[in-house]
Amino acid sequence: MLQVNMAIILLAQTSLFKLFTMKRIIIIAILLLLSIKGISQKTDSISLLIKEEKLTYKQFVIPTILITGGLLMKNTPMNTNLQSDFRKVLGEDFHNKIDNYLQYEAVLQIYGGRYLGLKPKHDALHQTINLAVSNAIMGGIVTSMKFSFKELRPDRTDELSFPSGHTATAFTNASVLFYEYKDANIWYASSGYLFAAATGFLRIANNKHFTSDVLAGAGIGTAVGLAVSYWSPFKSLTLGKNKTHAFIYPQIGTNYGIGLLIKN
């Protein structure tokens, strides 16, 4: 009888552990996909984001929630426990480099949308300018924060964990994609956030970032991408009388970055 009772207790404890583990993962999913969920709902702030051409504070509600959530979660037991749960579920040896490429997926969609019959907000030149400016601003913010906070990565390779640069890049590009095509096809415009969220998940899964790093990176990227897209610097710029082609592309090797190609 005692053995049966012990077995029941162990089974209950195992079930509770799985429940709490899954609960934590669901929490991450909800926080990371707030922007995606918001886009699909007809709330006042998202309706404004889709229809309004002027930039207002309402566009920054979701980014603010993400950044605040990341800051509040920093250096907390919940942050550490979430990391531990991810490693247990996916395996201590899990490692995948696809996040190095996935962060730039939205760039392909930005340039490729017009070939699918969708009308973007800007031509290729000004899309490139918006991408370059937004990534430069985002990079400056993320780099300065990394060296200010000096948070040790989960894998202890360096002290540049907070916030996640890969996630910030992915959400910056996804936000530029969203603005470019939100009037043409809202589903296509929003799809970049799915890949951006996947990038964030992989950064955690690869043990390179804590959940707090990813949330903050997502918020920074979304805010910068939308702000620059609405601002659209150098909107009156043209290069000569001939048609100009401009492309921004990822540079992947020993270092990761952005390349710019302008051709008349």
Buried (B, 14 or more C-beta within 10 A) or exposed (E): EEEEEEEEEEEEEEEEEEEEBEEBBEEBEEBBBBBBEBBEEEBEBBEEBBEEEEBEEBBBBBBEBBBEBBBEBBEEEBBEBBBEBBBEBBEEEEEEEEBBEBBBBBBBBBBEBBEEEBEBBBBBBBBBBBBBBBBBBBBEBBEEBBEEBEBEBBEEEEEBBBBBBBBBBBBBBBBBBBBBBBBBBBEBBBBBBBBBBBBBBBBBBBBBBBBBBBBBBBBBBBBBBBBBBBEBEEEEEEEEEEEBBBBBBBEEEEEBEBEEEBEE
